């Protein structure tokens, strides 16, 4: 079996993927562009990738390919219909980030509520040293305890965020689907969550119905001064509308770990704004990436390959 890892820098260098227990040849590339994919994957039985795109046109030119082993949960970079038709199995990994993503969200909640980004940024200047008092009060500080957290998505991650938030004394509301005509037990109508939440955090999958879920209309329904956190998928949020809500002061702040285009362009308006806005925090899609989570992830990737080959050998 020839295994080709097309974007190995999607995994931290200090956590290598364990080699599978079947006979194989391993080839690894730090990253692979669209123009390089076919040439590098043409002799592969198994491709390992995180974000390299395999559309129908690409898959049709890889007749030897048997398995795409994803180092991620999302499969939106693979044409799953074409893969099935062409006999290429696709295996992703789930459940590895159930601790690290909720912890990252909690960290962002504290950062926003206590204006940590602003205070930290000030320490690159002489602002504190020039203060006439032992401290100064340029940024708002509000308590996490007693705040209302709106959670969009009640899966593994959303539920754990809610559990941790309740342990901190927060009131947690789980949002029903936006256009639902009835409300399930344990949920609150979507529009009510927007109105009541001091903090709104997104943990729903990206689908045609959730793309741009947070837009000019839904942002305007949020409580003035509320915070938005997105560690889900970038296209859940209309970035232009978000920046407008921040600029005019309707939102109190936002924290993003994901963006529509990753990596973002250098002239992305939100990236530029984050340089001067103390209430806008952007992290580079690393909420999932604690050492323990990545270790679990790579073990599952290897397990997926071993299980696939074992099944292949039984046929």
NORSUL-V427988 format. One record per helix or strand of 2 or more residues. SS is the DSSP state (alpha for helix, beta for strand). FROM is the first residue (numbers start at 0). TO is the last residue. If there is no record, write none. Layout:
ss = [SS/SS]
from = [FROM/FROM]
to = [TO/TO]
This chain:
ss = [beta/alpha/beta/alpha/beta/alpha/beta/alpha/beta/alpha/alpha/beta/alpha/beta/alpha/beta/alpha/beta/alpha/alpha/beta/alpha/beta/alpha]
from = [1/7/24/36/45/55/66/79/88/99/115/147/155/170/189/198/215/226/233/238/252/268/279/290]
to = [4/9/27/40/48/59/69/84/90/112/121/151/166/174/195/201/220/229/235/246/255/273/281/313]
